[in-house]
């Protein structure tokens, strides 16, 4: 069975168990390509016997990940991530930080965004990871072609307009490195929007704008040295 079909099968099982409506199923199916891409990034890493911290409450993403990352201990969070994580130093081998960082508000809101909450979360992730441990982070790409299209359509230049902050690849890499991590792999992936972007891409090429790192979502593997 292909990876894509396996992911779809697990999603369908979750839909049935949760008794979701057809409308809810359609909304969650939006993430199938992203889940498939997530597993393709993680499936060749050794997670056996590892303690994994999955930031956020249990969700469909947790269900899909657990099917493929077996023989480990996976723990979800149910607390405000802007506070101290209730775990001792070096408690986990892996942290899954998927579609979370864009929701983190500043700790002390001021007249301008300081990213204090984001910096705190990344610092806590570094603290609770063992040396040599991995953080896998995904978050919407603030410089994707799709975001450019939204701006051209006079829509908010955000994947989801109620996110606190979305990031470019360069921005989030800088924040992760400042927290003490080393980047092992980074890319942007086309996992949500498959419209015909050729007119925009042709305009960008003609005017010397780079088409690199224009995928919908940022994927990063970072290691605590």
C-alpha positions in Angstrom: 0.0 0.0 0.0 1.3 3.5 -0.9 2.1 6.0 1.8 -0.7 8.3 0.6 -3.2 5.4 0.8 -2.1 4.4 4.2 -2.5 8.0 5.5 -5.9 8.2 3.9 -6.9 4.9 5.6 -5.9 6.2 9.0 -7.7 9.4 8.5 -10.9 7.6 7.5 -10.7 5.4 10.6 -10.4 8.5 12.7 -13.4 10.1 11.0 -15.5 7.1 11.7 -14.5 6.7 15.3 -15.2 10.4 16.0 -18.5 10.3 14.2 -17.7 13.4 12.1 -20.1 14.9 9.7 -19.4 15.0 6.0 -18.6 18.7 6.2 -16.1 18.0 9.0 -14.6 15.2 7.0 -14.1 17.5 4.0 -12.4 20.1 6.1 -10.0 17.7 7.7 -9.3 16.0 4.4 -7.6 19.2 3.4 -4.6 18.0 5.4 -4.1 14.6 3.7 -1.2 15.8 1.5 0.5 17.5 4.5 0.2 14.4 6.6 1.7 12.3 3.8 4.6 14.7 3.5 5.1 14.7 7.3 5.4 10.9 7.4 7.7 11.0 4.3 10.1 13.2 6.3 9.9 11.2 9.5 9.5 7.6 8.4 13.2 6.9 7.9 14.3 8.2 11.3 14.6 5.8 14.2 11.9 6.5 16.8 11.9 3.1 18.5 12.1 3.4 22.3 12.1 7.2 22.1 10.1 9.7 24.2 8.2 12.0 21.9 6.6 15.3 22.9 3.8 16.4 20.5 3.0 20.0 21.1 -0.7 20.5 21.3 -3.7 18.4 22.3 -4.3 15.0 20.8 -5.6 15.4 17.2 -6.0 13.8 13.8 -2.3 14.6 13.2 -1.4 12.7 16.4 -3.4 9.7 15.2 -1.7 9.6 11.9 1.8 10.0 13.3 1.2 7.2 15.9 0.4 4.8 13.1 3.8 5.3 11.5 6.1 6.1 14.5 5.6 3.0 16.6 7.2 1.5 19.7 7.7 4.8 21.5 6.1 7.0 24.2 4.2 9.9 22.7 3.0 12.6 25.0 0.7 15.6 24.1 0.5 18.9 25.9 -2.6 20.4 27.4 -1.1 23.6 28.9 -0.3 27.1 27.8 3.0 26.8 25.9 3.9 30.3 26.9 4.6 29.1 30.4 7.3 26.7 31.7 6.9 23.2 30.3 6.2 20.8 33.2 9.0 18.5 32.3 12.6 18.3 33.6 15.6 19.1 31.4 16.4 16.5 28.7 13.2 14.6 29.1 12.5 13.8 25.4 14.3 12.5 22.4 12.0 14.1 19.8 9.6 17.1 19.8 6.9 17.4 17.2 6.2 21.1 16.7 3.6 20.9 13.9 1.4 23.8 13.0 1.8 25.3 16.4 4.3 28.1 16.4 2.1 30.4 14.3 -0.5 30.4 17.1 1.8 31.5 19.9 1.0 34.9 21.2 3.5 37.2 22.9 3.9 36.7 26.6 3.6 40.4 27.4 1.5 42.1 24.6 2.7 45.5 23.7 2.1 48.0 21.0 4.2 45.9 18.6 4.9 42.2 18.2 8.0 41.0 19.9 7.7 37.2 19.4 8.4 36.7 23.1 6.0 33.7 23.1 7.6 32.1 20.1 11.1 32.5 21.5 10.0 31.0 24.8 8.5 27.9 23.2 11.6 27.3 21.1 13.8 27.8 24.3 11.7 25.3 26.2 11.8 22.8 23.4 15.6 23.0 23.5 15.6 22.6 27.3 13.5 19.5 27.5 15.3 17.7 24.6 18.2 15.4 25.2 21.5 16.4 23.6 21.4 15.0 20.1 17.5 15.1 20.2 15.4 16.3 17.2 12.7 18.9 16.8 10.5 18.6 13.7 8.7 21.8 13.0 6.1 22.7 10.4 4.4 26.1 9.9 2.8 28.0 7.1 5.1 29.8 4.7 4.6 33.6 4.8 6.3 34.0 1.4 4.6 31.2 -0.6 3.2 31.8 -4.0 -0.2 31.2 -2.6 0.3 34.1 -0.1 1.3 36.3 -3.0 -1.9 35.4 -4.8 -4.0 36.2 -1.7 -2.4 39.7 -1.6 -3.1 40.2 -5.3 -6.7 39.2 -4.7 -6.8 41.9 -1.9 -7.1 39.2 0.8 -5.1 39.1 4.0 -1.6 37.7 3.1 -1.9 34.8 5.5 -2.7 31.2 5.1 -5.3 31.6 7.9 -6.1 35.2 8.8 -6.5 34.5 12.6 -2.9 33.1 13.1 -0.9 35.3 15.4 2.1 35.4 13.1 3.3 33.4 10.1 6.9 33.2 9.1 9.2 33.0 6.1 11.7 30.2 6.0 14.6 32.6 6.7 12.8 34.0 9.8 11.9 30.7 11.4 15.4 29.3 10.8 17.0 32.3 12.4 14.7 31.9 15.5 15.4 28.2 15.8 19.2 28.8 15.5 19.1 31.6 18.1 17.4 29.1 20.5 20.5 26.8 20.1 19.4 24.3 17.5 21.4 23.2 14.4 19.3 22.9 11.2 19.7 19.5 9.6 17.1 19.9 6.9 14.8 22.6 5.8 12.4 23.1 2.8 9.0 24.4 1.8 6.5 21.9 0.6 3.4 22.2 -1.6 0.9 20.5 0.6 -2.3 22.5 0.4 -2.9 24.6 -2.6 -2.7 23.2 -6.1 -4.1 26.1 -8.2 -2.5 27.2 -11.4 0.2 29.6 -10.2 1.9 29.7 -13.6 0.9 33.4 -14.4 2.3 34.6 -11.1 5.4 32.4 -11.5 6.0 33.7 -15.0 5.7 37.3 -13.7 8.2 36.5 -10.9 10.7 35.0 -13.3 10.4 37.9 -15.8 11.1 40.4 -13.0 13.9 38.5 -11.3 12.1 37.3 -8.2 13.2 34.0 -6.8 10.9 31.0 -7.0 12.8 29.1 -4.3 11.1 28.3 -1.1 7.6 29.2 -2.3 5.8 26.1 -1.1 2.7 26.4 1.2 4.3 25.0 4.4 7.8 25.1 6.0 9.3 21.8 7.1 12.4 21.8 9.4 14.4 19.1 11.2 16.6 20.7 13.9 18.9 19.0 16.3 20.0 20.0 19.8 23.8 19.7 19.7 
